[in-house]
Amino acid sequence: MKKKIMSTILAAATLVTMLTGCGGQTADGGKVSISDGGKVLNIACWNEEFKSRVEDHYPGYQIVDATTGKIGDVTVKWNITPNENNAYQNKLDENLLNQASAAVDDKIDIFLIEADYALKYVDTEYAVPVSSLGITDADLANQYQYTKDVVTDSNGNIKGVSWQGCPGVLIYRRDIAKEILGSDDPDVVQGYLSDWNKFSETAAKMQEAGYYMMSSVNDSYRVYSNNVTSKWVVDGKINIDANLMAWVESSKAMVDAGQTNTYDLWSNDWSAGFFEEGKVFCYFGPAWFIDFSMSAGTEGAIATNGGWGAAAGPQGFFWGGTWICAANGTDNSSLVKDIILQMTTNEAVMTDIVVADNDFVNNKPAMEALASGEQKIKDESGKEVEYFSKVLGGQNPLPMFCAGAEKVDLSNQGAYDQGCNEEFQKAMKNYFDGNATLEEALELFYKAVEEKYPGLTH
Amino acid sequence: MSGKIKRGKVVSYNKWGYIFLIPFVLVYIIFQLVPLVTTIYNSFFENYRQGLMQVGPNFIGFDNYKTILTNGDMWVYAQNTFIMWILGFVPQIIVSLLLGAWFSDTRMRLKGTRFFKTVIYLPNLIMASAFSMLFFTLFSDGGPVNSILMQTGILDSPYSFLSHAGSARGLVAFMNFIMWFGNTTILLMAGMMGIDTALFEAAEVDGATSAQVFFRITLPLLKPILIYVMITSLIGGLQMFDVPQILTNGTGDPMRSSMTLIMYLNKHLFSKNYGLAGALSVFLFIITAALSMLVYRFSNRKEA
C-alpha cells in the first residue's frame, strides 16, 4: 500500500520535473548573424493562412506535400503549431533559444507573430531588423504606419512586415436597425453609435425591444484597449489604464441592465448571435472577421443573406494581423528577403490577394483604388463592378477600413499585452457576473498576471 | 566445507531475485526518484522565464516556501479541491455500495448484471477532457439543459451554471462521480463476493433482515477494500485537474472557487516557474503523504 501511495505521488512529481530539463538559457550577444546558401527554409507558424497565401501567390513555389514545398532547389518546411494554450509560442521559444546550437537545416528562418505579443519577440535579438536583409524604408513606403509600429523595437528598428491590415468596424444587423433606429443606412446608423454615450443610449433602446446590444462585453474590449493612453506595465509595475476602467464601468452597467452578456469570445453562446434566432444587434470586427468568422454560407446565418451592415462605430480599433519576421541565424537571407518583399510589397500580388481571398492588404494604393471604385473587380457574371461585400449586403466597407487603418495608434503597446488583456477580461467577468466586488476582481487580476510574469508587482 | 557450498548455492539463487528487480528499480530511479529529488532541489531556486528572458536559477533558500505560505492561495485551492472531492466521493461510495450489494446478492438473482456492470463502467472509458467538453456544451447558456429547463417552465431565463460557485463545483463533483462510481462498484463487488456465502446463509436462517445483513456482515468484512478505495480516491482527488481545467477553461471561475491545487501548479508552467512550482509540489507531497498516513494508521489500529 505504501509503495502504491509513494509511486502515485512520485508519478505526479515526475510530471512537474520532467519539464525541468527543457529549460534553456537566453542566448547573449547582440549581433545579427545571417547568411545565404541554406538548403532548407524553416517557417514557424500557427495555421495554414500564410502557407496558402505563399502557395497561391508566391511565384515559383511548388507544393510537395502538406508540410513541405520547394522554391528552386530550396526545400520549404512548414512547422505549424496551433495557438491553443500558448503552444505556438512555447514551441517557438524553445526553437529560438536553441537557435545557435541547432543543426543548419533545423534553424528557424522565418517565424510569424501577432500584434498582441509582437514586442516579446521584436524587442529581442531573435528577430533581425529587416534593414539588415536589405529591405529599405522605400520598399515599405506604401504600408500602413501602424503595421510598422507594431514591429518597431525600442531602438527604432523595424523587425517584421505584414501583408495584412486589420482595422475594425462595428458590424450591425440591418433588420434590427430598421426596426429600432428606423433605417439600415450605414450613415444613419453611425449617427446613433458615434460615441460611447450614444452607444449606451442605443443599447437601452435595443434592450427595451428585447435585443442585446452586443453578444458579450468582450466584444467591445478591443475598442477600448486599442485606445489606451498608458502601457500595461510601467517600471515593472502593473498599470491599469483609465480607458480600461471605463470599459469595466460601462460593461458592468450594460450587464446589469441586461443589454449584453459575459460570454467568452468564440464560445457557442457568443456566436449564437450570428444566426436569425440570435437577438444580437452588433459585433466589432475587421475584414477577416466578416469574411471567415460570421458563419457565412451556413443556413440560418444572417451573413448568408447579407443581413449585416458596417459602420465606423464609437472609436477606431484593429484586431489581428500576422507579421513575418526573419530569425537571427537564418541561412537563407536572400530568399527570406524575397518572400517578404513579394508577399507584402508587390502590388500585383497584393491586389490578387484582395480579389481571391477578400483580405484587407497592407498596401495603401491598392486598397484606396479598390475603396474608391477606381480598381474594379469581377462579379459572378464576369462583369466589372466596384468592390462589395456579400456579407454586408453589397456595401463596400473598404473606405471605412482605409480610414480606420490610418487612425490606429499603437504607441502604448508592450510585451505583456497578451497576458494582461486575457487575464483582465477573465478576472472582470467575475465582477460583471456579480461573483466579486470590483476590488476582489482587480486583486484576482493582479494575482493571475503575477503568476504569468513573476517579475511584475502592483 | 560442505556448509560453505550450501550457502553459496543459496546466494546464487538470491542473485536471480535481484536481477529480476533491476528493471523495476531502474525505471523507478529514472522516472520517479530522480524527478522527485530534482523537484525538491529546484524548489530552492528562483528560476523562471519572463517573455524570452530567463531569470535564474539563483539559490534563494526557503523563499519559495515562504511565498507560498504567506500568500495563502494554497489553502484556498486545497479547500476547493477537498470540497469538490467530498461532493463527488460521498454519493459515489453510497451508490457503489448499494449497487455492489444488489449485484452480489445471491437471494435477489438480478438478471443482466453483467450488462449493467459494463454500462456503469463505460463513463470511465471516455477521456476526462472530452467528457468536460461535453458537459461544458450541455450546461452552457444556450445548451440543451437550459433549453429543457426553460421549455418546461422551471426557469424563465437561462441559468449560467459555470458563473455560480455552487453549480460549477457541483458539476465538477457530478462528473467525477459519474466517471468513477462504476470503477468503485466493481472493486466493492469483488470484495463482497469474497465474503463467505455461509455467513449470509446463517444470517438468513437466523432471520436477519437485508439491512441487518448489510450493516452487520457485509460492511465490517468489506473494510479493507473500503479503505483501499478511500485512499486511492483521496489521492486521485488531490490530483484533480483535467475535469475542472477544461470545464472552466483553466480559470477555475467563478473567482477561482473551482480551482484545484494541480490547476494552480499548472498556472506556474506559463512562466516556466520551476522554483515556485517545485515548492508547491513539495507541499503537495507532504499533504498527500500526511493524509495517506492518517487513513492508513487509523484503519490499521481498528483492525488490530
Interface residues (C-beta under 8 A of the other chain):
Chain A: M1 K2 K4 I5 S7 T8 I9 L10 A11 A12 A13 T14 V16 T17 M18 L19 T20 G23 G24 Q25 T26 N85 N86 D93 L96 L97 K120 Y121 T124 Y126 N261 T262 Y263 D264 S267 N268 D269 A272 A415 Y416 G419 K426 K429 N430 D433 N435 A436 E440 A441 L444 K447 A448 E451 K452 Y453 P454 G455
Chain B: Y28 F31 Q32 L33 V34 P35 L36 T38 T39 N42 N47 Y48 R49 Q50 G51 L52 M53 Q54 V55 D73 T137 S140 D141 G142 G143 S160 S163 H164 A165 Y228 I231 T232 I235 Q239 N249 G250 T251 D253 P254 M255 R256 I262 L265 K267 H268 L269 F270 S271 K272 N273 Y274 L276 A277 G278 S281 L284 F285 T288 A289 S292 Y296
